[in-house]
Amino acid sequence: MTDSIEEQRTPEFRNRQEMAEWSEKNDFLDYPEEFRKVSADEVSVSPALPQTLSIRPSDRLFEELRNQAEERGIEFRQGCAQQNLP
């Protein structure tokens, strides 16, 4: 039924990729004992990440990507650059 606290602890992540992979399979809300309320002076906001991804998806895949980005709060912009690509 319920795992012990030791088994439920979130792992220490070495990088964002590890955290993303873990987050795809787990829900942070399953670990309420590992969180605490913080005040505004304890939080710092980093500038937006500079990474971008440019792809040419099918219409169906484009809509799915847009929906998933919206659900996750990720900025999704449709590019308008025209290139002569095959």
Secondary structure, DSSP 8 states (H G I E B T S, - for coil): ----HHHH-----SSHHHHHHHHHH--GGG-GGG-----GGG----------------HHHHHHHHHHHHHHT-------------
